[in-house]
Amino acid sequence: MTACAIETAAADGAVASTDGTDGSDGARTTSDAEVPRGTAAPAITITADGTYGARLAGTGEALFPERWTLDGLEPYAVPLPLDQPEERDAQVLPLSDGRVLISRRVAERHTFSLLYPTGPATGELPLGAVPAEESTLLPPSPDGVLAYALVPYAHSTGIWLVTGGARGPERVAEVAGHCSGGAWLDRAGRLLALDRRRGDGGPVKTVVVDLARGGEVTPLLQITDESDDRLLLADADSGLLLIRSNAPGPGQDRLGWGVLGSTRPVRFPRSLRLPDALVTPFAVQPGQVLMPESCAVALRIDGAAGSWVGLWRPSASGMIQLAAPEGWLAGAGTWSRDGVLQLPCATESMPCGVIRTEVPEALGVSAETFGHMAPTEPAQAEAAGGEPCEGSDGPVVCRPVPLQQAPLTGRAARG
């Protein structure tokens, strides 16, 4: 396994900013689509415990699933080709037992199979099909065994359990409106957060679906009545939420953070706003129980110069920008509990590698104490735009719906 520090990105025009004082409002604008423009899926999907990854590898039309083993001393990849190459729109997802789930579109349905190595060949276990032209695999379940998919209907969205059930794919919940995204809020794989637009239109709001209670739906984010509020990433240990919202106004999408169950307002730090670049979180440091402000967060930054990496935590005064390592599978990576970022990379000379990156000292703390240091001062509440609103008498207090008041109190309605 390759281990090295990533150099600060300066040559490509990505200059490190640590003072948090950049007042530019130049965030990437999104449209009314369910998923913001510019949002890119990671090039590899990694299990919740970081043990396995899966991706479509190959060149041109000669594509095949590939499984990465990431929990040993050296990472290694196992190709899982079948008799015919895979279509580019095939989706793969790793399970914690080493098998890889693959979803393929066949005419007006989606089929699901489990792939696994059998000596020099690839074994395939067909699971069944879902009658739908569209289907999107949700992020890996925290238990590493179950896998779910979103299936859109005319006025609702189905949540299908596609592996781990007793009888093949089965619909376990149906949510009114069009849903996208997907983030797990607990370690049991029970509470699923989805970004929903109601069938009658209106803004996008994140809701929680309780899969253990027949798909009960409750609100999670309600920053303003008119804003599009999306949950990008959630950490079950600390309760940290990473959010994108246009609460400041149309064309002003910004990245912010909040805490599950907290009545404190969502905050939108200036340091997370970059001109002409889209900033998307992809990994949160685990194990920081009840310490959301101290969690290390890894960010994918997409701009005209390509993609690079950002490092940030809520209690820091700014964000560090780093040049991406050669061959980085952009948008993918994991944190260790002691605060080391691990980025999967694939190049011609290193087809399967992991670059380990310690937190730069420019962030103000050493890599050893980064993940364990309590905030030096309480985070200050900010207005919906990350600063006091111009022309108002005071800051706008924007509160998420506390989780303890949402999915488990019996006030929810199905769909």
C-alpha positions, 0 to 999 in steps of 0.5 A: 500500500502506497503511503505519502502526503499530498502536496498543497495544490498551488500550481493548478490555481487551487490555493490553500485558504486557512483564514476563512475570510473569503467573502465571495458568493461564487458558489456553483449554481444548481437548477430545479432538477432533483440532483444538482448539476455538477454532482458526480458519482464517485469512481468507486463505491466503498463499504461502510466499514471500509473493507471492500470497494467496487467499480466498473474497470476497463477501457472503452466498451470493454468494461467489467466489475472489479472488487478492491480489498482495502482492509489488509496491509496492501490493497489488491483488486480482483477482476470479475468479468463475465462472458460479455462486457458490461454496459456503461450504465451498470451499477456495482456495490460491494458487500462486506462478505466480499461479493459485489452486487451488480444492477443492469438495465435489460429492456424495461426492467433492472436485473440484480446479481451477486458476483464473486471470484471462483478461482480463475472464473467469476461466479454469478448468483441471479437475484431477480429483477425490478420492473422499472426503466430506472433504478439507482442503488443506494449507498452501502448499508451500514451492516454491509449485508443488505442493499437497497435501490430507489425506483421512481414511479409517476408520483412516488418513489419505491425503496426496494431491498434487492439483496439480503431478503428472503425472496429476491428483490422486494419493495419495502417502502413507497414515498410520495414524490420524487426522491434522490440522494440517500444517506444512512443516519444510524448504524443499524441501517434503519433510518434512511434520509432521502431528498424529496420533491413532492409530486405537486412541486415545491422545494426539495426537502430531506426526509427520513424513512424508517424502514423498520416501521413500514416506511414512515416518513418524517421531515429532517431539514426545513431551513426555510419554507422555500429553500431546496435543502439536501443532505449530502453526508451524515455520520452516525457516530457524531451526528454531523450532517453536511448539507447543501441549501439555497436558503440565501436565495436562488442561485446561492447554493451553499455547503453547511453543517448541522447536528442530528437532534440539535436545536442549534441552527445550520451553519454555512461557513465562508471557508466552504464557499469557493468561486467557480467550484463545486465543493462536495463532502465524501468522507467523515472521520468515524468514532468521534462520538458526540464530538461533531465539531472535531470530525475531519471531513474530506471534500471533493472540489471540482473546478475548471482545473479538474478535481482536487481535495479539501480538508475541513472540520467544523471547529477549524477556521478554514479549509485546506486545499490539496492537490489530488494524487495521480489516478485518484478515483475522484470522490472516493475515500475513507478516514481512519479513526485516528485521522488519516485520509485514505484515497483509492488510486489507479494508474498504469504503474499502480492499478490498485493503490491507496494514498494515505494522507496526514492532516497538514499542520497548516490546519493548526493542529498535528495529524495525531491530535486532529481527530481527538481535539475538542473545539477551542471555542464554540462554533458561532451561529450564522445566518442562512447565508453563512453571515448576517443577512444584509438589510435585515435587523438580525441574523436568520435563525435556521433550525433543522428538525431535531431527529429525536422529534422526527422518526420515532415519536409516532407523528409520522405519516406513511408516504 
